[in-house]
Amino acid sequence: PIHLRVTGEIPAGAAPDPEHVVEAGGAIRIMTGAPMPPGADAVVRFEETDEFAHPSNRNGRAGQDIGVTRAAKPWDNVRAAGEDIHRGSLVLVKGSILRAAALGLLASVNRSTVSVYRQPRVAVLSTGNEVVDLDEQLRPGKIRNSNGYTLAAMVADAGGIPISLGIAPDDLSSLTSKLAQAREESIDLILTSGGVSLGDYDMVKDALQAEGQIALWQVRMKPGKPLAFGHIQETPLLGLPGNPVAAAVSFLQFGRPAIRKMLGHERLTLATIQATLTHPVNNRGRRRHYVRAHFESNGLGGYSVRAIGDQGAGVLSSLAQSNGLLVIPEEVDEAGAGMVCEVQLLPGAFD
């Protein structure tokens, strides 16, 4: 080894000392994170010296010699000041998501606050005389309010703040009262489920006509053909179907992008992959079909996909078992085995 005379020590956090100058044949003991002293152009790690050769009398202290066992190249183990973010460079672009690394990056440049998009407050309202909440007695003809909880969780996953408005029975005055409550709570988007079909008791469209305006109320898709969109005064309202899967799929296609738009995201829709269908899937009705499905690696660098369970609009269990939505275009009557199809990735698909 090459022996150098140790003339001082610089701990992490110490300010540069003018007396700490490295001259020919000399070295200064330095800790990770400490500033480089004048005259030094490389750092040798402790394990590349003979510091521990004599445990009872450790080498490398000031006034002692240290043996270096590996030749050092200029700027070995040195981090240049400003190597992460150069002066005048952009730290984070507009629209960046403030995940863990971004927050740490802001802290490193001493930014305790930044301007962000406010999380939208999204009202969730279930409608229907047949709908009862959890823990209420389930009498004949009644169903649980699964939509309220499904949609609230989807709103939160999209980045919004769900505000439950509970359940409105099928009468115009009750529904109007709930919509007025939404306005009082400074809601940015109202989601309703049920009441958007052509039945005698489907009141959401009537409420929109009375309190605001309707933009559209049918979409060529399944599940989820009945749909309403409009405004209650200045607040947008998205009226989703009452069937649980139809409500969830419609939210993913229309509600989630709206929330992400409010949050300033550039990519609004679900991420997609291309996957090879393992079994044929029928598409009667000439509507765009969002099929509950499970995709997986095919071992060849791609993916295969298959439909999962019963595809009825009220069968929520098959959606719970899915990690994607297989998209069959409206012009395709049957997607055959071997066909390469688009698959929308459900949130958490790769968890």
N, C-alpha and C positions, 0 to 999 in steps of 0.2 A: 504493500500500500504506500501511497504518498502521504507524508505527514505534514500537517499544517498546524501553526500556532493559533490557538483560540484566544482572541483578544476581548471578547465581550459576549453579551447575551441580549436578545431582543424578544420579549414575550409578545403574544398576540394582544393587540389593543394598545401597544406602546406607540407613542409619537416618535418619529425619526429623531435620532440624537446625532448632532454634528460630529461628536467624538467617535461614533461608530462608523469607521471607515475601514474597508477591507483592502489591505495592501498585499503585494506579492508575497506568497508564502504564508499568508494568514487566512483566518476564517472567523466568522462570528456565529455563535449558536443562535438559531432562529426558530420560532414556533410557527405552526401553520396559521396563516392570517396576518402575520406581522409584516410591516413594510420592509422592503429590501434596503439594506444600507448602501451608501455610495461605495463604488469600487467593486461590488459583487455583480456577477452576471449569471450565476447558477446556484441551485440549492441541491445538496446531496442529502438523501433521506438517512435517518439514523441507522436503519438496517443495512446501509451500504458503507458503514464505517466500523471501526473496531471499538466503538463506545462500550459495548457489552462484553468485550473480550476479558475484562477483569472485573467481575461483579463487585468485588470488595473495594475496588478503587477505580470507579468509573472514569473513563477518559472523557474529553470533550468539554470540560469546564474551563472557565476563563483562567488563563495562565498555564494551561496544559496543552499538550499536543493531541491531535486527533488523526487517526489513520484513515484515509479514504481508499476504499477497496474497489471502486468502479470509477472509470474516467467520466467526468461530467462534460456534457455539451453545453454551449451557450444557451441560457434561458431554460435549462432543464428545471422542471417543478416550479416554474414561476408563472403566476397569473398576472397578466397586464392589467393595470387599472383601466376600467371602462371597457374591458373586452366583451362584456355582455351587452351593454347598451352604449353606443357611441354618442358623444355630444351632438345634440341637434337631431338625433334619430327619433322616429315615432315608436313609442313604447307599446301601445295597443291601438289597433284600428277601431274605428266606430263599428259597433255591432259585435265586438268581441264578447264572448260569454265569460263571466267572472268565475271561473273554476279555481281550484286550489293554486295552480301554478300562476295564473294571472293575478290573483290576490297577493301572492308572494312577490311577484314582479313589481306590483304597485308599491308594496311596502319597501322594496329595495331602493326605490327612487323617492321615498318619503312622501308618498301620496296617501293620506289617510282618507280622503274623500274623492269621488269622481262622479260625474253626471251619468245617471243610468235611466233606463226606461222603467217607469213605475209598473209594478205587477198589476194587471187588470183585475178588477173585482167582477166576478162572474156569478150571476144569480142562477140557481138551479131549481126549477119548479116542475114537479110532477103533477099531472092532471088526470082526472077520472074518478067517477063515483066508486069504481071497483078497487081503487088503490088504497091500501092501509099501510101504516108505518110499522117498524119493528116493535115487537112486544105487544101490539094490539091483537085482540082476538080475531082470528082468521075465520070469519063466518062464510057460509056458502056464497059463492059468486065473487069473493074478494081475492085479491092478489097482493103480495108484498111489494113495497116500493123499492125494488132493486135498482130501477133507473136512477133514482136520486143519489144512491151511493156510488154506482158505477160512474155516472157523469161527474160527480164531485171529485172522485179519484182521478179521472182523466183530465179534468181541468187543472188540478194540482200538478199532475205529471207534465202538462203542457206549459206550466209556469204561471198559471193564473191563481187567484185566491178564490176558492169556491165559497159562495154564500148561499146556504140552504134557505129556500122559501117554503119548504114543506110540500104539502099536497093541496091542490085546489080541486074541489068537486066540479062536476059538469054543469055549472051555471055561470052565466055571464057576469053577474055581480061579484061572485067569489073570485073569479079569475081577474076581473078588473081591479079588485082590492089588492090582490097579490102583486099585480103589475105596478100599482101605485106604491106599494111597499118597496119594490125594487128601486123606484125613482128616489125615494127618501134615503136609501142606503148608498147613494152615489155609485150605482152599478154601471160598469162599462159595457157589459154584454149580458143579455138575458137568454138562458137556455130553458126551453120547456120540452117536456116529453109527453106525447099523446095529444089528441085533440086536433090533429091536422089532416085527418082523412075526410071523407064525404058523408060521414054519418050524421044523424040528427042531433047527437050530443057532442059533436066535435067543435069546441068553442074557441080554439085559439085563433083561427082565422077571423071569426066574428069579432073577437076582442081587438085584433089588429085593425080591422076595418073601422071599429068604433073609436079606438084610441090613437091610431097612427095610420100606417100604410103597409100594404103587402107588395113585395117585389116578385116573388115566385112561390109556387106551392106544390110542384111535382118535379121529380128528377128521374131521368131514365137510368135507374140503377136498382140493384137488389143485393141485399135487403135494404129497404129504405126509400121506396118510391115517394110516399107522402112526405112533404117537407114544406115548411113555411119560412119565409124570410121577410123582415120588414123592420120598421122603426116604431117605437113608442116614444113620441116626441123625438129627442135626439139620440135615444139609446137603441142600438141595434138588437133585434130579437131573432133568434134562430129556433124555429119550432121543429123539433125532431119527432119521428114516429114513436108510438107507444111500445111497440114490441122491443124487448130488451136489446137484442142483437142489432136490429135495425137502428135503434137509437145510438148505440155505441159506434157502429160503422159510419153512420151519417155524421156523428161528431168528429170522427177521425178524418173524414174527407172535407168537412166544412168548418166545424167549430175549432178544432186544433189549429188549422192554418190561420184563422182569424186571431186567435190568442197570440200565436207566434208573431204575427204581423204587428200587433200592439206592443210586443216586447222588442221590436226592432230587428228580429231575425231576418236574414236573407233567404235561408232555405226554410220554406213554410210547410212543405208536404213531408210525408213519411219517406224515409230512405227506402230504396228499392234494390233488389238484386234480380238477376235472371236465373231461373231454375228450370230443370227438366221435369215434366210431369210424369209420375210413375203409373198413374191410373187415369182413365178417361173421366171427364167431368162434363155433365150435361148443362146446357145454358138455355133452357126454354124461356121464351118471353122476349128475346132480343133486347135485353137490358145489360148494362155493364154489371158483371157479377163479381162481388167481393167474397170469395170463398174462404171460409176458415180453414187454415192449412198449417202443416208443419213442414218446415224445410230443414235440411241437414246437408253436411258436406258429402259429396259423392266419392271422395277419395281421389278424384282426378283433377282437383283444382277448381271444381265447380260445385253446384248444388242440385239436389233433387228435391221435389216437393210433392206432397200428397194431401188430399182433402182430409179433414178431421171431423169425424162424428156427423150427427144430424145437422143439416144446413137450414133447418127451420128458423124463421126470424125471431122466435121466442126461445130458442135453445141456447141459453147462455153458457152451459157447461162446455160446449164445443169451442166457444171463443176462449174460455179459460184455459183450455188445453192447447191452444194454438200459439205459434210464435210469428205467424205472418198471415197476410191476406193475399191469396192467389187472385190475380185480376184477369178475368176473361172478358175480352172486348165484346161490345154489344152485337157486332156483326158475326160473331162466332157462335154457331149453334151447339157445337160440342168440341171441347178441347181434348184431343186424343193423347194417349200415352206416348211419350217421346217428344211432345210439343214443348218448346222453350217458351216460358211465360214470365211475365213480370210478377214479382212478389213484393208487396209492401211489408216492411219490417215493423212488427208491433213494438211499442216501447219495451225495452228490456229483452229483446229477442235473443241477444247473445249472452245474457246473464247466466 
